[in-house]
């Protein structure tokens, strides 16, 4: 069974939560203009994309560091 990577799971859950909140609350909010609503939606999704890239980079660095440590331990033996 293939394991779901943490950065995909976290960002996917946040994406679903954010979308659900927009679907539920935005039609009921009449205090904001349509442009403001869409600007907030776009900004939220851009933040999620940036978060995904940052978390993916951290996972890659972590796996690279673990590989280097295991290589160093194998060379000592």
Kinemage of the C-alpha trace (Angstrom):
@kinemage 1
@onewidth
@group {chain A} dominant
@subgroup {mainchain}
@vectorlist {calphas} color= white
{ca unk a 1} P 0.000 0.000 0.000
{ca unk a 2} L 1.385 3.375 -0.993
{ca unk a 3} L 1.735 5.829 1.862
{ca unk a 4} L 0.267 9.321 1.503
{ca unk a 5} L 2.926 11.961 2.001
{ca unk a 6} L 2.396 14.423 4.818
{ca unk a 7} L 2.571 17.545 2.659
{ca unk a 8} L -0.145 16.203 0.358
{ca unk a 9} L -2.400 15.164 3.228
{ca unk a 10} L -2.146 18.422 5.185
{ca unk a 11} L -2.630 20.683 2.179
{ca unk a 12} L -5.460 18.495 0.855
{ca unk a 13} L -7.315 18.683 4.156
{ca unk a 14} L -6.806 22.449 4.383
{ca unk a 15} L -8.005 22.810 0.786
{ca unk a 16} L -11.176 20.839 1.545
{ca unk a 17} L -11.792 22.822 4.738
{ca unk a 18} L -11.233 26.178 3.023
{ca unk a 19} L -13.505 25.259 0.119
{ca unk a 20} L -16.218 24.073 2.505
{ca unk a 21} L -16.085 27.296 4.482
{ca unk a 22} L -16.358 29.374 1.304
{ca unk a 23} L -19.316 27.372 0.055
{ca unk a 24} L -21.087 27.680 3.389
{ca unk a 25} L -20.330 31.265 4.461
{ca unk a 26} L -19.765 33.374 1.337
{ca unk a 27} L -23.315 33.309 -0.040
{ca unk a 28} L -24.601 34.429 3.373
{ca unk a 29} L -22.182 37.353 3.663
{ca unk a 30} L -23.699 40.479 2.125
{ca unk a 31} L -21.320 42.979 3.762
{ca unk a 32} L -18.462 42.319 1.336
{ca unk a 33} L -18.375 42.992 -2.380
{ca unk a 34} L -17.962 40.171 -4.866
{ca unk a 35} L -14.449 41.352 -5.727
{ca unk a 36} L -13.360 41.188 -2.086
{ca unk a 37} L -14.779 37.676 -1.731
{ca unk a 38} L -12.908 36.385 -4.774
{ca unk a 39} L -9.703 38.145 -3.701
{ca unk a 40} L -9.868 36.352 -0.344
{ca unk a 41} L -10.502 33.012 -2.050
{ca unk a 42} L -7.567 33.527 -4.422
{ca unk a 43} L -5.236 34.626 -1.610
{ca unk a 44} L -6.167 31.573 0.465
{ca unk a 45} L -5.473 29.170 -2.378
{ca unk a 46} L -2.165 30.892 -3.168
{ca unk a 47} L -1.159 30.491 0.492
{ca unk a 48} L -2.048 26.780 0.302
{ca unk a 49} L 0.097 26.355 -2.822
{ca unk a 50} L 3.045 28.078 -1.132
{ca unk a 51} L 2.549 25.883 1.947
{ca unk a 52} L 2.608 22.776 -0.251
{ca unk a 53} L 5.923 23.806 -1.866
{ca unk a 54} L 7.493 24.619 1.522
{ca unk a 55} L 6.383 21.328 3.094
{ca unk a 56} L 7.513 19.341 0.044
{ca unk a 57} L 10.939 20.996 0.225
{ca unk a 58} L 11.231 20.174 3.921
{ca unk a 59} L 10.349 16.532 3.228
{ca unk a 60} L 12.982 16.343 0.495
{ca unk a 61} L 15.646 17.856 2.754
{ca unk a 62} L 14.704 15.480 5.574
{ca unk a 63} L 14.949 12.413 3.343
{ca unk a 64} L 18.270 13.641 1.913
{ca unk a 65} L 19.644 14.184 5.425
{ca unk a 66} L 18.484 10.731 6.553
{ca unk a 67} L 20.082 9.126 3.484
{ca unk a 68} L 23.378 10.906 4.153
{ca unk a 69} L 23.346 9.788 7.806
{ca unk a 70} L 22.660 6.191 6.853
{ca unk a 71} L 25.453 6.320 4.227
{ca unk a 72} L 27.853 7.679 6.834
{ca unk a 73} L 26.934 4.936 9.302
{ca unk a 74} L 27.357 2.263 6.618
{ca unk a 75} L 30.814 3.636 5.724
{ca unk a 76} L 31.947 3.486 9.360
{ca unk a 77} L 31.093 -0.199 9.620
